[in-house]
Amino acid sequence: MKNEESPEGKIKQLEKKVNELVEESCIAHSCGDLKLALEKAKDAGRKERALVRQREQTMSPANINLDLTYTVLFNLASQYSANEMYAEALNTYQVIVKNKMFVNGGMLKVNMANIYLKQRNYSKAIKFYRMALDQIPSVHKEMRIKIMQNIGVAFVKTGQYTDAISSFEHIMTTLPNLKAGFNLILCYFATGDREQMKKAFHKLISVPLEIDDDDKYISAGDDPHTNLLIEAIKNDSLRQMERERKSTAERYIMTAAKLIAPAIETSFAVGYDWCVEVVKASQYVELANDLEINKAITYLRQKDFNQAVETLKMFEKKDSRVKSAAATNLSFLYFLENEFKQANNYADLAVNVDRYNPSALTNKGNTIFANGDYEKAAEFYKEALRNDSSCTEALYNIGLTYKKLNRLDEALDSFLKLHAILRNSAQVLFQIANIYELMEDPNQAIEWLMQLISVVPTDSHALAKLGELYDNEGDKAQAFQYYYESYRYFPSNIEVIEWLGAYYIDTQFCEKAIHYFERAALIQPTQVKWQLMVASCYRRSGNYQKALDTYKTIHRKFPENAECLRFLVRLCTDMGLKEVQEYATKLKRLEKLKEIREQRVKSGRDGSARARREGSAGGGGKYNVTVKGERLSAKLKSLPGTNEPYESSVNKEIDASYIDPLGPQIERPKTALRKKIDEDEFADEELGDDLLPE
């Protein structure tokens, strides 16, 4: 008890408390609680300063525990840095570095340089890295190499590629590693030095991996103890580390080859061939096939399908893994070109070679889907998902398949799962909204479409669909807002233009509707209905002269349009113009011509019907009547104007009758017909002969 209450005992207790706080700070940091780690580090700092003061009062300064002071300050600086409080971290590191009593304090200039690098203060970072390099003995080769690597990266960040090349070349000469080799290739690529790129690529693939062969993981005999040992080390942490190192090396080499292939030779194909030959002669010989497949994919990106197919076909006699990958790509290629038979053949080949290849199974499902066998296609997509539950293509396609089969609940479930994986996929969001629309749940459909336009706010189709849903719900104001936004982004959608024009007519703003119908007339200049709608809007807004001019223009373009002539007759009559007789005569002539054509068409139909009846009675009669029918057809073709049958005008009249249902005209009772005509409400009516001027 006395020892604990004595000054030495109190100092030891305080030292123990400081050490505990430092440990707690480190543990909190490792658990990801950076705020708590910093609080503990600060608390340790305060208690350590109190400890120093207590030591100075009771003992000589020589007995101060420098290691504890260094530990506390170093931990505090680290926690400041982890919490991105870089100014405080640098000040704390400066305290350590400037104190000559800390023997290895100079090494912490590396940490200070790292902070400057994070702050993008590259010149200071390089300065502190070099200062740290001067204080690290040459025996610490690995640490010096890492600092040199950081110096090289800092030079790359500032665009000083020559200095960066010097750093990376020094590393590749002294203690080569994959990262430095890859960075060296990047620097030579940035400077455009073809020969040095090739030399750097040779250096990269020559870096030793320092991992054991896979043979040691294969059992050579029946010894149970050996087999048990092999089973234990097959997937231990060391084996996982070896796999990770090999995977990293392959990724660096593949990326470097894809980068330099187009730059080292006159064409990317020649460059790829050079890279393939170099890789074949190295320890990464199996990567050569992957490079060839990447070459085919590059052809695809360049839209050179023939070269891509030729490249992939070379793998048909290679080992199973490569053959499956090549067949999968070939199947996809042929599918894109709508050659479903070839796509199906290569999909079968890929599946037979590797039944667990989800891409091959998805391609097989696609070819069956294209042939309309949706149930069978769904089975292949399901198998692909059993092999790889994250295969987004199979999940999307099975959703489409369920939609085709009208199994909307299952389709919705598939797309919702996909949405959990691809949160901002516009296609997935649209499919979910579309399914809710098919399920007659417009509120949910609107909600998902709102999410869609938050991802792609300029998608005119999605905006128009929102407008349509709001229109169906009776919310014209919201419908107008989204239709108008859709028109703003894509002013050539006829359906949107027609809706906006009809909206302004319904709200009695015919002048505003004119702009939209004129736009429609520009898009479809051969459709008379849009121009009739423009003229109708002018007439409804009271601008009769402009309406008359528009009808005259329409008549010049479409002289056989009876509806236009009727409007002209009526307008000229109301305005007391002399042209009324001319238009009335043209209208009568057109109607008579229409009657003649209808009679001839009717007689032609009767003749063909009679021919069929006589033909069924006897073979000879069939021949004669057929000839007669042909003669009749020839006569109809020789009539003037029969190349443009009146049926097209009839269709136009039908369209125009939809165009001009302004106000309550469609709803008026038949008993008020004459009265309405007298009030200039004649847009949808045909004038009788008794109303035409003599």
Backbone hydrogen bonds, N-H to C=O, Kabsch-Sander energy under -0.5 kcal/mol:
donor,donor_aa,acceptor,acceptor_aa,energy
5,E,1,M,-1.6
6,S,2,K,-1.4
10,K,6,S,-2.5
11,I,7,P,-2.3
12,K,8,E,-2.2
13,Q,9,G,-2.3
14,L,10,K,-2.4
15,E,11,I,-2.6
16,K,12,K,-2.4
17,K,13,Q,-2.1
18,V,14,L,-2.4
19,N,15,E,-2.4
20,E,16,K,-2.2
21,L,17,K,-2.2
22,V,18,V,-2.2
23,E,19,N,-2.4
24,E,20,E,-2.6
25,S,21,L,-2.3
26,C,22,V,-2.3
27,I,23,E,-2.5
28,A,24,E,-2.5
29,H,25,S,-2.1
30,S,26,C,-2.3
31,C,27,I,-1.6
32,G,29,H,-1.3
33,D,28,A,-2.2
34,L,32,G,-1.5
37,A,33,D,-2.0
38,L,34,L,-2.1
39,E,35,K,-2.0
40,K,36,L,-2.5
41,A,37,A,-2.0
42,K,38,L,-2.5
43,D,39,E,-2.4
44,A,40,K,-2.6
45,G,41,A,-2.0
46,R,42,K,-2.4
47,K,43,D,-2.4
48,E,44,A,-2.2
49,R,45,G,-2.0
50,A,46,R,-1.9
51,L,47,K,-2.1
52,V,48,E,-2.2
53,R,49,R,-2.2
54,Q,50,A,-2.2
55,R,51,L,-2.4
56,E,52,V,-2.5
57,Q,53,R,-1.5
58,T,54,Q,-1.6
59,M,55,R,-3.6
63,N,60,S,-2.0
64,I,61,P,-1.7
66,L,64,I,-1.3
69,T,65,N,-1.7
70,Y,66,L,-2.9
71,T,67,D,-2.5
72,V,68,L,-2.6
73,L,69,T,-2.5
74,F,70,Y,-2.8
75,N,71,T,-2.5
76,L,72,V,-2.3
77,A,73,L,-2.5
78,S,74,F,-2.2
79,Q,75,N,-2.3
80,Y,76,L,-2.3
81,S,77,A,-2.3
82,A,78,S,-2.4
83,N,79,Q,-1.7
84,E,81,S,-1.6
85,M,80,Y,-3.1
86,Y,84,E,-1.1
89,A,85,M,-2.0
90,L,86,Y,-2.7
91,N,87,A,-2.2
92,T,88,E,-2.2
93,Y,89,A,-2.6
94,Q,90,L,-2.3
95,V,91,N,-1.6
96,I,92,T,-1.5
97,V,93,Y,-2.9
98,K,94,Q,-2.6
99,N,95,V,-0.8
99,N,96,I,-0.5
100,K,98,K,-0.9
102,F,99,N,-1.6
103,V,101,M,-0.9
105,G,102,F,-1.3
107,M,104,N,-1.2
108,L,105,G,-1.5
109,K,106,G,-1.8
110,V,107,M,-1.9
112,M,108,L,-1.8
113,A,109,K,-2.4
114,N,110,V,-2.3
115,I,111,N,-1.8
116,Y,112,M,-2.2
117,L,113,A,-2.2
118,K,114,N,-2.1
119,Q,115,I,-2.1
120,R,117,L,-1.2
121,N,116,Y,-2.9
122,Y,120,R,-1.3
125,A,121,N,-2.0
126,I,122,Y,-2.6
127,K,123,S,-2.0
128,F,124,K,-2.6
129,Y,125,A,-2.4
130,R,126,I,-2.3
131,M,127,K,-2.0
132,A,128,F,-2.4
133,L,129,Y,-2.4
134,D,130,R,-1.8
135,Q,131,M,-0.9
135,Q,132,A,-0.7
136,I,132,A,-0.6
136,I,133,L,-0.7
140,H,137,P,-1.4
141,K,139,V,-1.9
144,R,140,H,-2.1
145,I,141,K,-2.5
146,K,142,E,-2.2
147,I,143,M,-2.1
148,M,144,R,-2.3
149,Q,145,I,-2.3
150,N,146,K,-2.0
151,I,147,I,-2.3
152,G,148,M,-2.4
153,V,149,Q,-2.2
154,A,150,N,-2.4
155,F,151,I,-2.2
156,V,152,G,-2.1
157,K,153,V,-2.3
158,T,154,A,-1.4
159,G,156,V,-1.2
160,Q,155,F,-2.4
161,Y,159,G,-1.5
164,A,160,Q,-2.0
165,I,161,Y,-2.8
166,S,162,T,-1.8
167,S,163,D,-1.8
168,F,164,A,-2.6
169,E,165,I,-2.8
170,H,166,S,-1.9
171,I,167,S,-1.9
172,M,168,F,-2.6
173,T,169,E,-1.4
174,T,170,H,-2.4
175,L,171,I,-2.2
181,G,177,N,-2.2
182,F,178,L,-2.6
183,N,179,K,-2.5
184,L,180,A,-2.3
185,I,181,G,-1.7
186,L,182,F,-2.1
187,C,183,N,-2.2
188,Y,184,L,-2.2
189,F,185,I,-2.4
190,A,186,L,-2.2
191,T,187,C,-1.7
192,G,188,Y,-1.1
193,D,188,Y,-1.9
194,R,192,G,-1.0
197,M,193,D,-1.8
198,K,194,R,-1.9
199,K,195,E,-2.1
200,A,196,Q,-2.7
201,F,197,M,-2.2
202,H,198,K,-2.1
203,K,199,K,-2.1
204,L,200,A,-2.3
205,I,201,F,-2.2
206,S,202,H,-0.8
207,V,204,L,-1.3
216,K,213,D,-0.9
217,Y,214,D,-1.6
218,I,215,D,-1.8
227,N,223,D,-2.5
228,L,224,P,-2.2
229,L,225,H,-2.1
230,I,226,T,-2.7
231,E,227,N,-2.3
232,A,228,L,-1.7
233,I,229,L,-1.9
234,K,230,I,-1.0
236,D,233,I,-0.7
240,Q,236,D,-2.3
241,M,237,S,-2.1
242,E,238,L,-2.2
243,R,239,R,-2.4
244,E,240,Q,-2.4
245,R,241,M,-2.4
246,K,242,E,-2.5
247,S,243,R,-2.7
248,T,244,E,-2.4
249,A,245,R,-2.3
250,E,246,K,-2.4
251,R,247,S,-2.2
252,Y,248,T,-2.5
253,I,249,A,-2.4
254,M,250,E,-2.7
255,T,251,R,-2.4
256,A,252,Y,-2.6
257,A,253,I,-2.5
258,K,254,M,-2.5
259,L,255,T,-1.9
260,I,256,A,-2.6
261,A,257,A,-2.2
263,A,260,I,-1.1
264,I,260,I,-2.1
265,E,261,A,-0.6
271,G,267,S,-2.0
272,Y,268,F,-2.7
273,D,269,A,-2.2
274,W,270,V,-2.1
275,C,271,G,-2.2
276,V,272,Y,-2.7
277,E,273,D,-2.3
278,V,274,W,-2.1
279,V,275,C,-2.5
280,K,276,V,-2.4
281,A,277,E,-1.1
282,S,279,V,-1.7
285,V,282,S,-0.6
287,L,284,Y,-2.1
288,A,285,V,-1.4
290,D,286,E,-0.7
291,L,287,L,-2.2
292,E,288,A,-2.0
293,I,289,N,-2.1
294,N,290,D,-2.2
295,K,291,L,-2.0
296,A,292,E,-1.9
297,I,293,I,-2.1
298,T,294,N,-2.2
299,Y,295,K,-2.0
300,L,296,A,-1.8
301,R,297,I,-2.2
302,Q,298,T,-1.5
303,K,300,L,-2.1
304,D,299,Y,-2.8
305,F,303,K,-1.2
308,A,304,D,-1.7
309,V,305,F,-2.6
310,E,306,N,-2.4
311,T,307,Q,-2.5
312,L,308,A,-2.3
313,K,309,V,-2.2
314,M,310,E,-0.8
314,M,311,T,-0.7
315,F,312,L,-1.7
316,E,313,K,-1.4
317,K,314,M,-0.5
318,K,315,F,-1.7
323,K,319,D,-2.7
324,S,320,S,-2.6
325,A,321,R,-1.8
326,A,322,V,-2.7
327,A,323,K,-2.7
328,T,324,S,-2.2
329,N,325,A,-2.0
330,L,326,A,-2.5
331,S,327,A,-2.5
332,F,328,T,-2.1
333,L,329,N,-2.3
334,Y,330,L,-2.6
335,F,331,S,-2.0
336,L,332,F,-2.1
337,E,333,L,-1.4
338,N,335,F,-1.6
339,E,334,Y,-2.6
340,F,338,N,-1.3
343,A,339,E,-2.3
344,N,340,F,-2.4
345,N,341,K,-2.1
346,Y,342,Q,-2.4
347,A,343,A,-2.0
348,D,344,N,-2.4
349,L,345,N,-2.1
350,A,346,Y,-2.6
351,V,347,A,-2.4
352,N,348,D,-2.7
353,V,349,L,-2.1
354,D,350,A,-2.3
357,N,354,D,-1.5
361,L,357,N,-2.0
362,T,358,P,-2.2
363,N,359,S,-2.3
364,K,360,A,-2.2
365,G,361,L,-2.3
366,N,362,T,-2.2
367,T,363,N,-2.0
368,I,364,K,-1.8
369,F,365,G,-2.6
370,A,366,N,-2.4
371,N,367,T,-0.9
372,G,369,F,-1.6
373,D,368,I,-1.8
374,Y,372,G,-1.4
377,A,373,D,-2.0
378,A,374,Y,-2.3
379,E,375,E,-1.3
380,F,376,K,-1.5
381,Y,377,A,-2.1
382,K,378,A,-2.3
383,E,379,E,-2.1
384,A,380,F,-2.3
385,L,381,Y,-2.1
386,R,382,K,-2.0
387,N,383,E,-1.8
388,D,384,A,-2.0
391,C,388,D,-1.9
392,T,390,S,-1.4
395,L,391,C,-1.9
396,Y,392,T,-2.5
397,N,393,E,-2.6
398,I,394,A,-2.4
399,G,395,L,-1.3
400,L,396,Y,-1.9
401,T,397,N,-2.3
402,Y,398,I,-2.4
403,K,399,G,-1.7
404,K,400,L,-2.1
405,L,401,T,-1.9
406,N,403,K,-1.3
407,R,402,Y,-2.8
408,L,406,N,-1.2
411,A,407,R,-2.1
412,L,408,L,-2.8
413,D,409,D,-2.1
414,S,410,E,-2.1
415,F,411,A,-2.2
416,L,412,L,-2.4
417,K,413,D,-2.0
418,L,414,S,-2.2
419,H,415,F,-2.2
420,A,416,L,-1.4
421,I,417,K,-0.9
421,I,418,L,-0.6
422,L,418,L,-3.4
423,R,421,I,-0.8
425,S,422,L,-1.2
426,A,424,N,-0.7
429,L,425,S,-2.2
430,F,426,A,-2.4
431,Q,427,Q,-2.2
432,I,428,V,-2.2
433,A,429,L,-2.2
434,N,430,F,-2.8
435,I,431,Q,-2.3
436,Y,432,I,-2.2
437,E,433,A,-1.9
438,L,434,N,-2.3
439,M,435,I,-2.1
440,E,437,E,-1.5
441,D,436,Y,-2.8
445,A,441,D,-2.0
446,I,442,P,-2.8
447,E,443,N,-2.2
448,W,444,Q,-2.4
449,L,445,A,-2.1
450,M,446,I,-2.2
451,Q,447,E,-1.5
452,L,448,W,-2.0
453,I,449,L,-2.4
454,S,450,M,-0.9
455,V,451,Q,-1.0
455,V,452,L,-0.9
456,V,452,L,-2.8
459,D,456,V,-1.7
460,S,458,T,-1.0
463,L,459,D,-2.0
464,A,460,S,-2.5
465,K,461,H,-2.2
466,L,462,A,-2.1
467,G,463,L,-2.2
468,E,464,A,-2.5
469,L,465,K,-2.3
470,Y,466,L,-2.5
471,D,467,G,-2.3
472,N,468,E,-2.4
473,E,469,L,-1.6
474,G,471,D,-1.2
475,D,470,Y,-2.5
476,K,474,G,-1.3
479,A,475,D,-2.2
480,F,476,K,-2.9
481,Q,477,A,-1.9
482,Y,478,Q,-2.1
483,Y,479,A,-2.7
484,Y,480,F,-2.7
485,E,481,Q,-2.0
486,S,482,Y,-2.4
487,Y,483,Y,-2.5
488,R,484,Y,-2.2
489,Y,485,E,-1.7
490,F,486,S,-2.3
493,N,490,F,-1.1
494,I,492,S,-0.9
497,I,493,N,-2.4
498,E,494,I,-2.8
499,W,495,E,-2.1
500,L,496,V,-2.5
501,G,497,I,-2.5
502,A,498,E,-2.5
503,Y,499,W,-2.4
504,Y,500,L,-2.0
505,I,501,G,-1.8
506,D,502,A,-2.6
507,T,503,Y,-1.9
508,Q,505,I,-1.7
509,F,504,Y,-3.7
512,K,509,F,-0.7
513,A,509,F,-1.3
514,I,510,C,-1.3
515,H,511,E,-0.6
515,H,512,K,-0.5
516,Y,512,K,-0.7
517,F,513,A,-2.1
518,E,514,I,-2.4
519,R,515,H,-1.7
520,A,516,Y,-2.2
521,A,517,F,-2.2
522,L,518,E,-1.7
523,I,519,R,-1.9
524,Q,520,A,-2.8
527,Q,524,Q,-1.6
528,V,526,T,-0.8
530,W,527,Q,-0.7
531,Q,527,Q,-0.6
532,L,528,V,-2.2
533,M,529,K,-2.0
534,V,530,W,-1.8
535,A,531,Q,-2.2
536,S,532,L,-2.5
537,C,533,M,-2.3
538,Y,534,V,-2.1
539,R,535,A,-2.4
540,R,536,S,-2.7
541,S,537,C,-2.0
542,G,539,R,-1.3
543,N,538,Y,-2.1
544,Y,542,G,-1.6
547,A,543,N,-2.0
548,L,544,Y,-2.8
549,D,545,Q,-2.5
550,T,546,K,-2.2
551,Y,547,A,-2.6
552,K,548,L,-2.3
553,T,549,D,-2.1
554,I,550,T,-2.4
555,H,551,Y,-2.5
556,R,552,K,-2.0
557,K,553,T,-1.7
558,F,554,I,-3.3
561,N,558,F,-1.8
562,A,560,E,-0.9
565,L,561,N,-1.4
566,R,562,A,-2.2
567,F,563,E,-2.1
568,L,564,C,-2.3
569,V,565,L,-2.7
570,R,566,R,-2.4
571,L,567,F,-2.9
572,C,568,L,-2.7
573,T,569,V,-2.1
574,D,570,R,-2.5
575,M,571,L,-2.5
576,G,572,C,-0.7
576,G,573,T,-0.6
577,L,572,C,-2.5
580,V,577,L,-1.0
581,Q,578,K,-1.1
583,Y,579,E,-2.2
584,A,580,V,-2.4
585,T,581,Q,-2.4
586,K,582,E,-2.0
587,L,583,Y,-2.3
588,K,584,A,-2.4
589,R,585,T,-2.5
590,L,586,K,-2.4
591,E,587,L,-2.3
592,K,588,K,-2.5
593,L,589,R,-2.5
594,K,590,L,-2.0
595,E,591,E,-2.2
596,I,592,K,-2.5
597,R,593,L,-2.4
598,E,594,K,-2.5
599,Q,595,E,-2.5
600,R,596,I,-2.6
601,V,597,R,-3.0
602,K,598,E,-2.5
603,S,599,Q,-2.9
604,G,600,R,-2.4
605,R,601,V,-2.2
606,D,602,K,-2.5
607,G,603,S,-2.5
608,S,604,G,-2.3
609,A,605,R,-2.3
610,R,606,D,-2.5
611,A,607,G,-2.4
612,R,608,S,-1.9
613,R,609,A,-2.0
614,E,610,R,-2.7
615,G,611,A,-2.5
616,S,612,R,-1.7
617,A,613,R,-0.8
617,A,614,E,-0.5
618,G,614,E,-1.6
622,K,618,G,-1.3
623,Y,619,G,-1.4
624,N,620,G,-1.8
625,V,621,G,-2.5
626,T,622,K,-1.8
627,V,623,Y,-1.8
628,K,624,N,-2.0
629,G,625,V,-2.7
630,E,626,T,-2.2
631,R,627,V,-2.2
632,L,628,K,-2.4
633,S,629,G,-2.3
634,A,630,E,-2.3
635,K,631,R,-2.2
636,L,632,L,-2.1
637,K,633,S,-2.0
638,S,634,A,-1.4
639,L,635,K,-0.7
639,L,636,L,-0.9
642,T,639,L,-1.7
644,E,641,G,-1.3
648,S,645,P,-1.4
649,S,646,Y,-0.6
650,V,646,Y,-2.2
651,N,647,E,-2.3
652,K,648,S,-2.0
653,E,649,S,-2.6
654,I,650,V,-2.2
655,D,651,N,-2.5
656,A,652,K,-3.0
657,S,653,E,-2.4
658,Y,654,I,-1.1
658,Y,655,D,-0.6
659,I,655,D,-2.0
660,D,656,A,-2.1
662,L,660,D,-1.5
665,Q,662,L,-1.2
667,E,664,P,-0.8
668,R,664,P,-0.7
668,R,665,Q,-1.0
672,A,669,P,-1.3
673,L,670,K,-1.8
676,K,672,A,-2.4
677,I,673,L,-1.9
678,D,674,R,-2.0
679,E,675,K,-1.2
680,D,677,I,-1.8
681,E,676,K,-2.3
682,F,680,D,-0.8
685,E,682,F,-0.8
691,L,688,G,-1.5
692,L,688,G,-0.7
692,L,689,D,-0.7
